Amino acid sequence: MIVLDTNALMMPVECDVRLFEELDRLLSVERDYVAPAAVRDELEKLADGSGVEATAASVGRDLLDRCSVRATEADYADDAVLELATEADATHAVTNDKPLKRRLLNAGVPVISLRGQDKLGITQP
């Protein structure tokens, strides 16, 4: 299970990253993509705005069709990502959020994030 953060789902617009193609390139095994309900809610709020961020959130919301959205105990998106990423069946988390990345790595979760202009890479704990 790969857990996706809000900014991961916004990468196609904000960073010109072909998110799922890059994840396929990095990970050679069959995988399920999961986003916490708090991420969905955050994308909904951001998509209601205007500008590039709203467009990116709207695209991210559309990309949720390729993910399972799961409820968590945590209401805050970063906490919800950490909660799901530390479950036994989680293998990686995808985020560009530096504080969240640190928390995930400290919890032993490999993190996929932007490397270079439009490529993703894996950081091991």
N, C-alpha and C positions, 0 to 999 in steps of 0.2 A: 504494500500500500504506500503510495506517494501522497504526502499531505501538501496541499497548495495554499499559500498565503495570498492575501488580497493583491499585493504588488506583483506576485508571480503571474496572476491572471491578467494583470494590466500591462505586462511586458511587451506583448505584441505591438501595442501602440506606442508606449513610452520609450521602449528600447529597440524597436524593430527586430524583435526576437520571434522566431517561429517556434513557439513554446513546445508544442507536442512533438514536432519534428526533432527539436533539440533533445528533448527527453528520450525519444526513441533512439537517437544517436548515442546518448550516454549510457542508457540502460538496455541491455540486450535481452532481458527476461520479460515475460508477460507481467503486466502490472495493473493495479487498479488505482485510479486517481480519486482522492477524497478532499473535500473542502469543508471546513466547519460551517455550520449555519451562520455563525457570527461573521464569517467572510462574505457569505451571500448578502447578509444584511448591510455590511459596510459597502459592498459594491452597489447595492440598490440606492443607498444614500448619496454616494458619490456620482452615480449616473444621473441623478436629478439636477446636477449643477450644469455649468456650461464650460466650454473650453476643452483643451486636450485631456485634462484629467477626467472629465465627464465622459468623453468619447472612449478613453481607455477603460473606464469602469463599465461602460455599456458593452464593449467588446468582451471584457472579462466576465460579465454576467452571461453573455452568450456562450462563452467557453465552459461555463458550469454545466452545460448539457453533456459534456464529456466526463463529468465527475459525479461521484455520489456526494450528496450534501448530508452531513451528519450532525446531529445535535450533540452538544457537549455541556458539561457542568459550567464551564466558563462562558461569560457573556462577551468579554473583550477578545477581539480576533487573535491577537498574539498569544494570549493564554490558551485559547481554544486550539490553535495550531500546535502549541507545545503539548497540550493534553492528548491530542490524537497522535502526534508524532512519537510519543513515548509508549504507545500501546504496543503489544507484542508483535502484531502483524505489520507494523509500520517499518519501512526500510529507509526512507529518505523524507526530507522536507524541502520545499522549494520556496525561497524567499531572498529578497535583496535587502531586507531590513537588518541593519548591523546589530542592534541590540538583541533582536530575536535570534539572529544567527548565532550570536554568542551563547544565548540561553540554550539553544538546541544543541550546540556542540558540547556545552558543559553537561548536558543530559545524555550525551552519548549518541546523538542522532546525526548521521551524515547530512550535510546541507548542500543543495544544488542552488547555485546563484550565478549571476552574470560574471563572465570572464571575458575581457576584451569588449569589443563593441557590440557584437550580436551573437555571442556563443555562451553556452552555459558550461560550468565546470562543477566538480564535486569536491567539497572540503570534508575530510574525514575528521572525526573527533580526536 
